[in-house]
């Protein structure tokens, strides 16, 4: 299996870098290229990909269980290299007596090939439709071992001694679904697309969760969502594990339950309201609204407001602090250009934590680093360029800069986050990044994509992310059988 996966990887990249393929792409009509959704401007790697996993079955015709079924294969090549990391990345090895010990290095790197076979059924005929979804995932470590893959970088599926497994497999999605009218209920393992419980997908595979979810499209312009989950199959894991927090990972969450509504109206107005209860830890709220304004000359301006609030719940296992995040953003689009400017401020003596294995603060300034330290202020500027106008449809360039300052944990009263707060009184950090992305528009490689990312992050004053440079390469080859 490992050798076959390496052959697939080699073939994939030969095709991607073939001059003939690029020549064919350059002849396409620039108008064939579609601009990515607004959320992809925020975080190009994960938002759109998770949405693709969550089938919009309310838009499908009632074709029946078999006639409405789809079988797809996705090959995803993932390479990540970290270097100039300070403080160092944690590694594990054994001494001459076979005893484990930890040490640090300033770099880490890994390459994997992930194969995902996904089956999505249609619905049985009748007032109550029934169906199933399943996704089988197999990962292969193409390059990397215990001396190149850091434990603290969370890059790979590893054994108990920190050695990346050559192969690992999991049934990441396995659910039964029911549909009445435009309302769908899913029970089982599933990838979740909800603002406060959003499966993270920035490794070889996405995280999935075990539980029940409900999505309703009964009212025009409204999407109502609710769900409750009790276990997680992590991005690099093969088994169901207890839920935990992202930073206070020792805190177990017995159940996470969310509900909310998303509205898209005429005239470019959209709004989101969601709540997520993390049992005995926190109840978190999100309000977000934006309005697109059109001006002469093809200029579009979209102001946006968002507010996160986290309050202690039940036993308050992570502490009783209330932490809020206020966000104001402005996106300006003209032709093939787009610029996002976003200011964010954390209100509270603790950091804003969220459920592990989720990307649940994606309206915030979250890119390579999170900008949600105590009292932190941050400013993001992101520029997007679509090259369809110069005969390169499918080629996008993202570049960004984010700075965070005034991180101050001195008023934190002690608790599970004390290790993140010690010595942080004037924390600052910033990152600068660039990421070209190419999606093939036609031919045998239609919808295949390749993305390169490079980020430089620097921190002072005890900011917890520290210094690092990151080089990322992600290639995807989707194959649709039916």
DODRENZA-665169 format. One record per atom (N, C-alpha, C): x, y, z. Coordinates in steps of 0.1 Angstrom, whole numbers, plus 2048, in hexadecimal, padded with zeros to 3 digits. Each point is the difference from the previous one (the first is absolute). Layout:
N
XYZ/...
end
This chain:
482
8087F4800/7F880C800/80980D800/80B7FF808/80880C801/8078037F2/8057F57F9/8068037F3/7F68057F6/7F47FA800/7F68057F7/7FC80F803/80080480C/7FD80D804/80B80A7FB/80C7FB801/80B8097FB/8008017F1/7FC7F57F9/7FF8017F1/7F580A7FD/7F47FF807/7F680A7FD/80580E802/80780280B/80680E803/8098047F4/8087F87FB/8098037F6/7F98047F3/7F67F77FD/7F88037F4/7F880D801/7FB80380C/7F880C803/80880C7FD/80D800805/80880C7FE/8068017F2/8027F57FA/8048017F2/7F58077F7/7F37FC803/7F58067F9/7FF80F804/80180380D/7FF80E804/80A8097F9/80C7FC7FF/80A8087FB/8037FE7F1/7F77F97F9/8027FE7F2/7FE80D7F8/8098047F7/7FE80C7F8/7F48007F8/7FC7F47FB/7F57FF7F7/7F3803808/7FF7FC80C/7F5804808/7FE80F802/80B806803/80080F802/7FD8077F3/8057FB7F5/7FD8067F3/7F17FF7FD/7FA7F4803/7F17FF7FE/7F980A808/80480180D/7F9809809/80080E7FC/80C8047FA/80180E7FD/7F88047F4/7FA7F67F9/7F78047F4/7F2801804/7FC7FE80D/7F3800804/7FA80F800/7F38017FF/7FA80D801/80180580E/80580C803/80180580D/7F3800808/7F58017F9/7F3800807/7FB7F3805/8087F57FC/7FC7F3806/8047FE80E/809809805/8057FE80E/7F680780A/7FC7F880A/7F880680B/80880580B/7FC80B805/80780580C/7FC7F880C/80A7FD809/7FD7F880C/7F6808809/7F97F8809/7F7807809/80880980A/7F980A806/80680A808/8087F980B/7FB7F5806/8077F980B/80D7FB7FC/8027FD7F3/80E7FB7FC/80A80B800/7FC80D7FF/80980B802/80580080E/7F87FC80A/80480080E/80A7F5802/7FD7F37FC/8097F5803/7FF7F77F4/8098017F6/7FF7F97F3/8017F1802/8067FB80A/8027F1801/7F47F8805/7F8805808/7F77F7807/7F18037FE/7FC80C7FF/7F1803800/7F97F97F4/8058027F4/7F97FB7F5/8007F1800/80C7FA804/8017F1800/7F67F9809/7FE80680C/7F77FA809/7F28017FB/7FD80B7FA/7F28027FA/7FE7F57F5/80A7FD7F9/7FF7F67F5/7FC7F2806/8057FD80C/7FD7F3807/7F27FF804/7FA80C803/7F2800805/7F78017F4/7FA7F67FB/7F98007F4/7F3808802/7FE8097F6/7F3808801/7F57F97F9/7FB7F6808/7F67F77FA/7F38077FE/7FE80B806/7F38077FE/7FF8057F2/80B8017F9/8008057F2/7FF7F57F6/8017F3804/8007F57F7/7F17FC7FD/7FE7FB7F4/7F37FB7FC/7FD7F3808/7F37FD802/7FC7F4807/8017F47F6/80C7FB7FE/8037F67F6/7FF7F2806/7FF7FE80D/8007F3805/80E7FD806/8007F5808/80C7FC807/80C7FE7F7/7FE7F87F6/80B7FC7F7/80380B7F5/7F58057FA/8018097F5/80680D805/7FE80480C/80680C806/80D7FE807/8067F57FE/80D7FD807/80C8057F9/80B803807/80D8047FA/80B7F9807/80A7FC7F8/80C7FA805/80C8087FB/808806809/80B8087FC/80D7FC807/80B8027F9/80E7FE806/80780D800/80780280B/80980C801/80E7FC804/80A8047F8/80E7FE804/80580E804/80580080C/80580D806/80F7FE805/8098077F9/80E800804/80380C809/8057FD80B/80280B80A/80F800805/80680B7FE/80E802805/80180C808/8067FF80C/80280B809/80E800806/80680C7FF/80D802806/80080C809/8047FE80D/80280B809/80F801803/80580D801/80E802803/80180D807/80C803805/80380C808/7F680180C/7FC7F4805/7F680180B/80780380E/7FA809807/80680480D/7F5805809/7FD7F980B/8087F5806/7FF7F47F7/8097F6802/8017F57F7/7F47F7801/7FF7F77F6/7F57F67FF/8047F4807/7F77F9806/8027F5809/8017F37F8/80A7F8803/8037F37FA/8017F580B/7FF7F47FC/8027F580A/8097F57FA/8097FB808/8097F57FB/8037F780C/8097F67FE/8047F780B/80F800802/8047FF80C/80E800803/8067F27FE/80D7FD804/8067F47FD/7FA7F4809/7F980480A/7F97F6809/7F17FE7FB/7FD8067F5/7F27FF7FC/7F6808807/80480A808/7F7809807/7FD80C7F8/7F38047FF/7FC80C7F8/80580D806/8038097F8/80480E805/7FB80A7F5/7FE80C805/7FB80B7F7/80C8097FD/8008067F4/80980A7FC/7FA80A7F7/80680B7FD/7FA80A7F7/8098027F4/7FA8047F5/8068047F3/7F980C7FB/8068077F6/7FA80C7FB/7F87FD7F3/7FF7F47FC/7FA7FD7F3/7F87F3801/7F77FE7F6/7F87F47FF/7FB7FF7F2/7FE7F47FA/7FB7FF7F3/7F97F37FE/7F67FF7F7/7F97F47FE/7F98017F2/7FF7F57F9/7F87FF7F4/7F77F4801/7F38017FD/7F67F5801/7F88007F3/7FA7F57FD/7F67FE7F5/7F47FB806/7F58077FF/7F37FB806/7F77FD7F5/7FA7F4801/7F67FB7F6/7F27FF807/7F68077FB/7F37FF806/7F67FB7F6/7F97F6803/7F57FA7F8/7F3803807/7F88087F9/7F4805807/7F37FC7F8/7F77FA807/7F37FC7FA/7F5808807/7F88077F8/7F4807804/7F47FB7F9/7F67FA807/7F57FB7FA/7F580B7FE/7F77FC7F7/7F48097FF/7F67FC80B/7F48037FF/7F57FD80A/7F67F77FA/7FB7F7809/7F57F87FC/7F48087FD/7F77FB7F8/7F48077FC/7F680180B/7F7809801/7F680180A/80280D808/7F6803809/80180C808/80C80080A/8057F4804/80C800808/80B7F97F8/8098077FC/80B7FA7F8/80B7FC809/8077F57FD/80B7FA807/80C7FE7F7/80C802806/80C7FE7F8/80C7FE80A/80C7FE7FA/80C7FE807/80C8087FA/809803808/80D8067FB/80C7F8806/80A7FF7F9/80C7F9805/80D8057F9/80A802808/80D8047FA/80B7F8807/8077F87F7/80C7F8805/80C8077FC/80980380A/80C8077FE/80D7F8803/8098007F6/80D7FA803/80C8097FD/80880180A/80C809800/80D7F97FF/8098057F8/80D7FB7FE/80B80A803/8097FE809/80B809802/80A7FE7F5/80180A7F7/8097FF7F5/80E804804/80180A809/80E804805/7FE80480E/8097FC809/80080480E/8027F5809/80680280B/8027F680B/80180780D/8037F980B/80080580D/80A80C802/80A8017F8/80A80A801/7FC80D7F8/7F67FF7F8/7FC80B7F7/7F2805804/7F87F9807/7F2803803/7FF80380F/7FE80C803/7FE80580E/7F37FC806/8017FB80D/7F37FD807/7F880D802/80780B803/7F880C803/7FB8077F4/8047FC7F4/7FB8067F3/7F37F97FC/7FD7F4806/7F37F97FD/7FF7FE7F1/80A7FA7FA/8007FF7F1/7FC7F37FB/8007F5808/7FE7F37FA/7F97F680A/7FC7F57FA/7FB7F5808/80D7F8805/8027FF80D/80C7FA805/7FD7F5809/80A7F7803/7FE7F680A/80480580E/8007F880A/80280480D/80E806803/8097FE7F6/80E805802/80380C7F7/7F58057FA/80280C7F8/8047FE7F1/8017F37FC/8037FD7F2/7F48007F7/8018087F5/7F48017F7/7FD7F27FB/7F47FC800/7FC7F47FA/8008007F1/8067F67FA/8018007F1/7F28007FA/7F77F9806/7F28007FB/7F680180B/7F58067FE/7F580080A/7F38027F9/7F67FA805/7F38017FA/7F580380A/7F58057FC/7F5803808/7F38017F8/7F57FD807/7F38037FA/7FB80D807/80380B7F9/7FF80D805/7F1805800/7F97FB7F6/7F28047FF/7F87F37FF/7F67FE808/7F77F5800/7F3804806/7F68057F9/7F4805805/7F47FA7F9/7F5800807/7F37FE7FA/7F880D800/7F98037F5/7F980D7FF/7F27FE7FD/7F880A804/7F28007FE/7FC80E7FB/7F68007F7/7FC80D7FA/7F18017FF/7FA80B805/7F28037FF/80080E7FA/7FA8017F4/7FF80D7F9/80F8057FE/80380C806/80D8057FE/80880080D/7FD7F7809/8067FE80D/8077F3801/80D800803/8087F4800/8067FD80E/7FF7F4805/8067FB80C/80B7F67FD/80C801806/80A7F67FE/8047FB80E/8027F3801/8057F980C/80C7F87FD/80B802808/80C7F87FE/80C8097FF/80B7FB7F9/80C8077FE/7FE80A7F4/80480C801/7FE80A7F6/80A80B801/8038067F4/80780D800/7F680B801/80380A809/7F580A804/80480D7FB/7F78077FA/80280E7FB/7F6809807/80480580C/7F880A807/80A80A806/7FC80D801/80A80A804/8077FD80E/7F97FB809/8067FD80E/8047F2802/7FE7F77F6/8057F3801/8037FB7F1/80C8047FC/8037FF7F2/80D7F77FF/7FE7F47F9/80B7F77FF/80D8067FB/80B7FE806/80C8067FC/8067F77F4/8058067F6/8057F97F4/80D8067FB/80A801809/80D8067FC/80B7F6801/7FD7F37FF/80A7F5800/7FC7F77F5/8047F3800/7FD7F77F5/7F17FD7FF/7F97FF80B/7F27FD800/7F980A809/7F38027FF/7F8808809/7FD7F880D/7FD80880A/7FA7F980C/7F27FD7FE/7FB7F6806/7F27FD800/7FB7FD80E/7F3801802/7FA7FF80D/7F57F6801/7FE7FA80B/7F57F6802/7F4807807/7F47FF7FA/7F5806806/7F48027F7/7F880A802/7F48027F8/80080F7FC/7FD8027F3/7FF80E7FB/7F38017F8/7FB80D800/7F38037F9/80380C7F8/7FB8007F3/80180C7F8/7F38027F8/7FA80C801/7F38027FA/80180C7F7/7FA7FE7F3/80080B7F6/7F18037FD/7F77FE809/7F28027FD/7FC80E7FC/80780A806/7FD80E7FE/80A8067F6/7FB8077F6/8098067F6/80980A806/80D7FE7FE/80A809805/8067FC80E/7F97F6806/8047FC80E/8067F27FF/80A7FE808/8057F2803/8007FF80F/7F97F7806/8007FD80E/8087F4803/809801809/8097F4803/8007FD80F/8017F4804/8027FB80D/8077F3801/8067FD80B/8077F3801/8057FE80E/8047F4802/8067FC80D/80A7F57FE/80C801804/80B7F67FE/8067FD80D/8057F3801/8077FB80C/80E7FB7FE/8047FE7F4/80D7FA7FD/8068067F4/80D7FF7FE/8078067F4/8097F67FB/8017FF7F2/80B7F97F9/80980B7FB/80B802806/80980B7FD/8067FF7F2/80680C7FC/8068007F2/80A7F57FF/8087FE80A/80B7F77FF/7FD7F3808/7F47FE804/7FC7F4808/7F97F67F8/7FF7F4805/7F87F57F9/7F57FC809/7FF80480D/7F67FB809/7F880C805/7F47FD805/7F880A807/80780380E/80080D803/80680480D/7F780A807/80280380D/7F780A806/80380D7FB/7F6809801/80180E7FC/80980780A/80780A7FB/808808809/80180E7FB/806809807/80280E7FC/80D8017F8/80280A7F8/80C8027F7/80C803808/7FF80980A/80C804808/8007F880D/7F5800807/8007F880C/7FC7F27FD/8097F87F9/7FD7F37FB/7FE7F680B/80480380C/7FD7F780B/7F1800805/7F980A7FB/7F2802804/7F77F87F6/7F97F6806/7F87F87F8/7F28067FF/7FA8007F4/7F28057FE/7F77F47FD/7F77FD808/7F87F47FF/7F78017F4/7FB80C7FD/7F78027F5/80180E7FB/7FF8027F3/7FF80E7FA/7F38007F8/7F880A803/7F38017F9/7FE80E7FB/7FD8027F3/7FF80D7FA/7F28017F9/7FC80D7FE/7F48047F8/80280E7FB/7FA8027F4/80180D7FB/7F98027F2/80180C7FB/7F98037F4/80A8097F7/7FF7FD7F3/8088087F6/7F68067F6/80180D7FE/7F68067F7/8088077F4/7FB7FE7F4/8058077F4/7F58067F9/80080E800/7F48077FA/8048077F3/7F68077FB/8038077F4/80880C803/8068057F6/80880C801/80D7FE807/8057F4801/80D7FD805/80280080F/7F47FF807/8017FF80F/8007F2805/8097FD80A/8007F3806/80380180E/7FB7F7808/80180080F/8017F2805/8077FE80C/8017F3806/7FE80280F/7F97F7807/7FF80080E/8017F2805/8097FD808/8037F2805/8037FF80E/7FD7F5807/8047FD80E/8067F2800/80A7FE808/8067F3802/8037FE80F/7F97F5806/8027FD80E/80A7F5801/80C803806/80A7F6803/7FE7FC80F/7FA7F4802/7FB7FC80D/80A80180B/7FC80780B/80980280C/80C8087FD/8018077F4/80C8087FD/7FB80E7FC/7F98027F5/7FD80D7FC/7F38007F7/7F980B7FF/7F68027F6/80580C7F8/8017FE7F3/80680A7F6/7F58047F7/80080D7FD/7F78077F7/8078077F4/7F98007F5/8058077F4/7F58087FA/80380D7FD/7F78087F8/8098067F5/7FB7FF7F3/8088057F5/7F68067F6/80480B7FA/7F78067F5/8098077F6/7FC8007F4/8088077F5/7F68057F6/80480A7F8/7F78067F6/8098047F4/7FD7FB7F4/8078037F4/7FA80D7FA/80980A7FE/7FC80C7FA/8068027F2/7F88037F6/8058017F2/80180E7FC/80C8047FA/80280D7FC/8038007F1/80080C7FA/8048027F2/80E7FB7FD/8027FC7F4/80E7FB7FD/8037F2804/7F67F9803/8027F2804/8067FE80E/7FF80A808/8067FF80E/7F57FB80A/8047F6808/7F77FA80A/80780180D/7F980580A/80580280E/7F77F8809/8067F8809/7F87F7809/80580380E/7F9808808/80380180E/7FB7F4808/8077FD80B/7FC7F4808/80280380E/7F77FB809/80280080E/7FE7F2805/8087FC80A/7FF7F3807/80380280E/7F97F8809/80380080E/7FF7F2806/80B7FB806/8007F4807/80080280F/7F97F7807/7FF80280F/8017F2806/8087FE80A/8027F3806/7FE80280F/7F67F8806/7FD80180E/8017F2807/80480080C/8017F3808/7F37F9800/8007F37FF/7F47F8800/8027F480A/7F57FD807/8007F4809/80B80180B/8097F6800/80B7FF809/80B80A7FD/8008067F5/80A80A7FC/80E7FA801/8027F57FA/80D7F9801/80C8087FB/7FE8097F7/80B8087FA/80080E807/7F980280A/80080D807/7F38087FE/7FE80A808/7F48087FF/80180D7F9/80B8027F9/80280C7F8/7F68017F5/7FC80C7FD/7F88047F4/8098067F6/8017FB7F4/8098067F6/7F88037F3/80180C7FB/7F98047F4/80A8047F5/7FC7FF7F4/8088057F5/7F78097F7/80480C7FE/7F98097F7/8088027F3/7F97FF7F5/8078007F3/7F88097F6/8088097F9/7FA8087F6/8097FF7F3/7FA7FD7F5/8077FE7F4/7FA8077F4/8098027F6/7FB8077F3/8077F97F5/7F87FB7F6/8067FA7F4/7FC8097F4/80A8037F8/7FE8087F4/8057F87F4/7F67FF7F6/8037F87F4/7FF8097F4/8097FF7F7/7FF8067F3/8077F77F6/7F87FD7F6/8057F77F5/8057F3806/80D7FD7FE/8067F4804/80780180E/7FE80B806/80880380D/7F680180B/8057FC80C/7F880180C/80A80380C/7FC809809/80780380C/7F77FF80C/8057F980A/7F97FF80C/80880680B/7FA809808/80680680C/7F77FD80C/8067FB80A/7F87FB80C/80780380D/7F9807809/80580380D/7F97F780A/8077FC80A/7FA7F780A/80680380E/7F77FF80A/80580380E/7FA7F5809/8087FB809/7FC7F680A/7FD80880D/7F47FD805/7FC80680D/7FF7F680B/80A7FF808/8017F680B/80E7FE804/8017FA80D/80D7FE806/8067F27FC/7F87F87F8/8057F37FC/8008007F1/8067F57FA/7FF7FF7F1/7F27FA7FD/7FD8017F3/7F37FB7FB/8037F17FB/7FC7F6807/8027F37FD/7F47FA7F8/8027F57F9/7F57FB7F8/8027F17FF/7F67F87FB/8017F2800/80B7FB7F7/8087F6805/80B7FB7F8/7FB7F97F4/8087FF7F6/7FE7FA7F3/7F58087F8/7FD80C804/7F78097F8/80780D7FC/7FA8067F6/80480D7FB/7F5809803/7FD80280D/7F3806804/80180F803/80B8067FC/80080F801/8058067F3/7FA7FA7F5/8068047F3/7FB80E7FB/7F7806807/7FD80E7FD/80A809806/8097FB809/80A808807/80D8017F8/809807806/80E8017FA/8077F3803/7FD7F57F9/8077F4802/8067FB7F3/80D7FF7FF/8077FB7F4/80A7F6804/80D8037FF/80A7F7806/7FE80080F/7FF80B806/7FF80180F/7F1805803/7FC7FC80C/7F4806806/80480E806/7F68097FF/80380D806/7F580380B/8007F780A/7F580180A/8067FF80E/80C805802/80680180D/7F880A809/80380080D/7F9809809/80280F7FC/7F68077FE/80080F7FD/8078037F3/8027F67F8/8078027F3/7F88087F6/8078097FA/7FB8077F4/8077FB7F4/7FA7FF7F4/8067FC7F4/7FA8067F4/8088017F6/7FC8067F3/8057F77F5/7F77FD7F7/8037F77F4/7FE8087F3/8097FE7F7/7FE8057F2/8037F47F7/7F67FD7F8/8027F57F6/7FC8057F2/8097FC7F6/7FD8047F2/7FF7F37F8/7F68007F8/7FD7F57F7/8008057F1/8077F87F8/8018037F1/7FC7F47F8/7F68027F8/7FB7F67F6/8078037F3/8077F67FA/8078027F3/7F87FC7F4/7F37FF801/7F87FD7F4/80180A7F5/80280D804/80180A7F6/80C8007F7/80A7F8804/80C7FF7F8/8027F27FA/7F47F97FF/8017F37F9/8037F5809/80080280D/8037F580A/7F47FE809/7F57FB7FB/7F47FE809/8047F4809/7FC80280D/8037F580A/80C804808/80880A7FC/80C804808/7FC80B809/8027FE80D/7FD80A80A/80C803808/80280C805/80B803809/7FB80780C/8037FA80C/7FD80680D/80D805806/7FF80C806/80B805808/7FA80780B/8077FF80C/7FA80680C/80B80480A/7FC809809/80880480B/7F680280C/8047FA80B/7F880280D/80A80380B/7FB80A808/80880380C/7F780080C/8057FB80C/7F980080C/80980680B/7F9808809/80880780A/7F880280D/80680580A/7FA80280D/7FB7F3807/8077F57FD/7FC7F4807/80480180F/7F77FE809/80380280E/7F87F6809/8087F7805/7FA7F5809/80280380E/80480C804/80480280E/7F4800809/7F48037FB/7F4800809/7F97F2800/8057F67FA/7FA7F3800/8027FB80E/7F57FB806/7FF7FC80E/8047F2803/8067F97F7/8057F3802/7F67F57FB/8057F57FB/7F87F57FB/8077F97F5/7F87F97F7/8067F77F6/8088087F6/7FE80D7FE/8088077F6/80C807806/8047FD80C/80A807807/80E7FF7F8/8027F47FA/80C7FE7F9/8018097F4/7F58047FA/8008097F5/80180F804/7FD80380C/80080D805/80D805807/8087F7805/80C803808/8098097F8/80380C805/80A8087FA/7FB8087F4/7F37FF7FC/7FB8077F5/7FA80D805/80780B7FE/7FB80D804/7FF80A7F4/8087FE7F6/8008097F4/8037F77F4/7F87F67FF/8027F67F5/7FD8067F2/8087FD7F6/7FD8057F3/8047F47F6/7FA8007F5/8047F77F5/7FA8057F3/8067FB7F5/7FB8037F3/8047F57F6/7F98007F5/8037F67F6/7FE8077F2/8087FB7F7/7FF8047F2/8007F47F7/7F67FF7F7/7FE7F47F9/7FC8027F1/8037F67F8/7FC8007F2/7FC7F27FC/7F67FF7F8/7FB7F37FC/7FA8007F2/8077FC7F5/7FA7FE7F3/7F87F3800/7F58007F9/7F77F47FF/7FC7FF7F1/8017F47FB/7FC7FD7F2/7F67F5800/7F48027F9/7F67F67FE/7FE7FE7F1/8027F47FC/7FF7FC7F1/7F18027FC/7FE8077F5/7F28037FC/7FA7F77F6/8087F77F9/7FA7F77F7/80A7F57FD/7FC7F77F8/8087F47FC/8007F580B/8097F77FF/8007F4809/80280480E/80780B802/80380580E/7F780A805/7F48027FA/7F780A804/7FD7FE80F/80080B807/7FE80280E/80C7FB809/80A7FA7FA/80C7FE808/80780D804/80780080B/80580D804/80D7FE807/80880B800/80D800807/80180D807/80480080D/80280C807/80D800807/80780B800/80D802807/7FE80C80A/8057FE80C/7FF80A80A/80D802807/80380D802/80C803808/7FD80B80A/8037FE80D/7FD80980A/80C802809/80380C804/80A80480A/7F880680C/8027F980C/7FA80580C/80A80380B/7FF80C806/80A80480A/7F880580C/8057FD80C/7F980380D/80A80580A/7FC809809/80780580B/7F880180D/80680280B/7F880280C/7F97F4805/8057F47FD/7F97F3805/7F47FC7F8/7FD8067F4/7F57FB7F9/8017F17FD/7F57F8801/8027F2801/8037F97F3/7FE8067F4/8037F97F4/80F7FF7FD/80780B804/80E8007FE/8048037F1/80D7FF7FD/8058037F3/7FF7F37F7/7FD8027F3/8017F57F7/7FE8057F2/8067F87F7/7FD8017F1/7F97F47FC/7F68017F8/7F97F47FB/7FF8007F1/8037F57FA/7FF7FD7F2/7F57F57FE/7F68037F8/7F57F67FF/7FD7FD7F1/7FE7F47FD/7FD7FC7F2/7F47F6801/7F58037FA/7F47F7800/7FC7FE7F1/7FF7F47FC/7FB7FD7F3/7F47F7801/7F68027F8/7F47F7801/7FB7FC7F2/7FD7F47FF/7FB7FA7F3/7F37F9803/7F58067FC/7F37F9803/7FC7F87F3/7FA7F4803/7FB7F87F6/7F17FC803/7F78037F6/7F27FD802/7FC7F37F8/7FC7F6807/7FC7F37FA/7F28017FB/7F7805809/7F28027FB/7F980980A/
end
